[in-house]
Every structure is written in structure tokens, then in C-alpha cells.
Amino acid sequence: MRHLHLAIPGDCYSPAAIHSILERGGASDIKALLLALHDDPFSETAMAAERVARESEVYGYPALILKCLGEWRQHHERSGGQADDSDIGKA
């Protein structure tokens, strides 16, 4: 989905972009957001996604985002910050 009114540079998502994705985005938008969150679960994007997900009334995806962030943050801390793809899809 193109978010014509929002600039999404690379994998840095603003709260407005995250809200738009949760409200109107498709599976490819959610996937791109989740990949960005997985790459750095402590980034500004991750903090924005957590805040938006907690405030969202959308069913499903906000809970998925919160669950994934929790799992990826724990994994990140246990592994000393080493990211890998072994935990994608396990949250």
C-alpha cells in the first residue's frame, strides 16, 4: 500500500505511518514493518510501534506486534545483540 501522505524513508516508520498500516495496510505492509522491528526491536520505530499498538483498537495486528517485540527484545538481550532470522515467525 502506498501511503501518499506519509514519507517512509527506508525502514524508519513514524507513528502516523504505523497507524496507517494497522488501519489500512495489507499483509506486505505488515511484513515490512515486522522485518524492520525484528532488525532492531529497540529502535525509534519499535518504540513508536509499541505505543501505537497499545493505543490501537484494530483487532489482531497490534497484539502480534506487541508479542513479536517482546520476544525479539528478549532474544536480543539473551544473544548479546546478535540478530538472526531464526526467531522470525516464532513469536
Protein Blocks (a to p, Z undefined) as FASTA:
>chain_A
ZZfkbccehjaccfklmmmmmmmpcfklmmmmmmmmmmmmmbmklmmmmmmmmmpcbehj
lmmmmmmmmmmmmmmmmnnopacfklgopZZ
